């Protein structure tokens, strides 16, 4: 885990490593998650992993209009120099797991002659909220 993390995104200070980049990544993550119709609003968020614009992992608490189930309001959001993705928290219990799940999902998508074959039977796929970026 990044030292001193998690940090509420409301409490980010210029002393944070990659401060300006983290602010940009936070905006990117917020735009990404609020781009889904079911995300009515963001209640709060925290940064859990910080590599500046290369990679940031946030945990968001949202108002989810598509689910009344408890837990569907907490999502990991991964942003940076890679396609953004969110993952639910049902099967992910530590910071290491969203990153492993993200890389596993990348390995589940194969490109041949500009055709993407999705391997949705993957256990990791079942823990995400969207199809892998194509």
Phi, psi and omega per residue, in radians:
X1 nan 2.608 3.086
X2 -1.164 2.367 3.132
X3 -0.938 2.465 3.116
X4 1.211 0.147 3.102
X5 -1.732 2.613 0.149
X6 -1.374 2.683 3.087
X7 -2.256 2.282 3.039
X8 -1.044 2.398 3.131
X9 -1.180 -0.256 3.038
X10 -1.334 -0.283 -3.062
X11 -1.933 0.316 3.125
X12 -1.166 2.356 -3.105
X13 -2.187 2.684 -3.131
X14 -1.008 -0.290 3.114
X15 -1.336 -0.213 3.116
X16 -1.166 2.345 3.094
X17 -1.020 2.400 -3.112
X18 1.036 0.588 -3.027
X19 -0.855 -0.952 -3.093
X20 -1.079 -0.687 3.130
X21 -1.182 -0.670 3.127
X22 -1.133 -0.685 3.083
X23 -1.038 -0.756 3.111
X24 -1.135 -0.729 3.138
X25 -1.161 -0.605 3.087
X26 -1.118 -0.772 3.094
X27 -1.080 -0.760 3.127
X28 -1.065 -0.783 3.137
X29 -1.119 -0.726 3.122
X30 -1.129 -0.760 3.104
X31 -1.095 -0.712 -3.135
X32 -1.068 -0.926 -3.034
X33 -1.256 -0.623 3.113
X34 -1.351 -0.119 3.057
X35 -1.295 -0.192 3.079
X36 -1.579 2.362 -3.083
X37 -0.999 -0.582 -3.070
X38 -1.330 -0.193 3.105
X39 -1.563 1.682 -3.108
X40 -1.254 -0.678 3.106
X41 -2.921 2.808 3.063
X42 -1.692 2.168 3.106
X43 -1.453 -0.774 3.050
X44 -2.913 2.926 3.116
X45 -2.661 2.743 3.123
X46 -2.382 2.579 3.011
X47 -1.664 2.309 -3.129
X48 -1.918 -0.468 -3.119
X49 -2.503 2.338 -3.007
X50 -2.336 1.922 2.940
X51 -2.159 0.559 -3.141
X52 1.139 -2.474 -3.090
X53 -1.278 -0.142 3.095
X54 -1.258 -0.824 -3.100
X55 -2.870 2.242 2.988
X56 -2.362 2.494 3.082
X57 -2.099 2.153 -3.138
X58 -2.028 2.694 2.993
X59 -2.042 2.111 -3.091
X60 -1.911 2.448 2.936
X61 -1.899 2.050 -3.043
X62 -2.172 2.888 2.877
X63 -1.572 1.976 -3.087
X64 -1.784 1.881 -3.078
X65 -1.283 -0.209 -3.090
X66 -1.690 -0.011 -3.083
X67 -2.606 2.393 3.034
X68 -1.786 -0.059 -3.137
X69 -1.178 2.331 3.099
X70 -1.137 2.382 -3.141
X71 1.782 -0.382 3.127
X72 -1.314 0.011 3.121
X73 -1.736 -0.066 -3.125
X74 -1.950 2.124 -3.075
X75 -2.379 2.440 2.933
X76 -1.417 2.422 3.052
X77 -2.239 2.187 -3.132
X78 -1.927 2.202 3.140
X79 -2.409 2.852 3.095
X80 2.548 -2.519 3.128
X81 -1.432 0.811 -3.128
X82 -2.800 2.859 3.133
X83 -1.065 2.386 3.114
X84 -1.211 2.611 3.132
X85 -2.681 2.580 2.963
X86 -2.014 2.668 3.127
X87 -2.388 2.489 3.099
X88 -1.301 3.041 -3.078
X89 -1.861 0.081 -3.124
X90 -1.052 -0.841 -3.067
X91 -1.811 0.036 -3.082
X92 -1.999 2.011 -3.032
X93 -1.983 -0.115 -3.131
X94 -2.472 2.922 3.125
X95 -1.100 -0.600 -3.116
X96 -1.091 -0.635 -3.033
X97 -1.178 -0.706 3.101
X98 -1.106 -0.608 3.118
X99 -1.225 -0.699 3.074
X100 -1.119 -0.735 3.136
X101 -1.112 -0.737 3.126
X102 -1.056 -0.816 -3.124
X103 -1.222 -0.584 3.075
X104 -1.111 -0.749 3.126
X105 -1.106 -0.642 3.084
X106 -1.079 -0.612 3.119
X107 -1.340 -0.265 -3.122
X108 -1.521 -0.136 -3.126
X109 -1.899 2.157 -3.080
X110 -2.051 2.336 3.142
X111 -1.857 2.183 3.064
X112 -2.387 2.129 3.098
X113 0.877 0.784 3.127
X114 1.106 0.350 3.069
X115 -1.959 2.263 -3.132
X116 -1.717 2.153 3.084
X117 -1.825 2.078 -3.068
X118 -1.633 2.282 3.130
X119 -1.775 1.311 -3.029
X120 -1.278 -0.124 3.107
X121 -1.337 -0.130 -3.140
X122 -1.062 2.348 3.073
X123 -1.022 -0.573 3.137
X124 -1.175 -0.636 -3.131
X125 -1.040 -0.642 -3.096
X126 -1.167 -0.275 -3.109
X127 -1.710 0.115 3.134
X128 -1.889 2.902 -3.101
X129 -1.750 0.036 -3.133
X130 -2.730 2.918 3.074
X131 -1.216 2.620 3.075
X132 -0.988 2.554 3.117
X133 -1.058 2.389 -3.111
X134 -1.940 nan nan
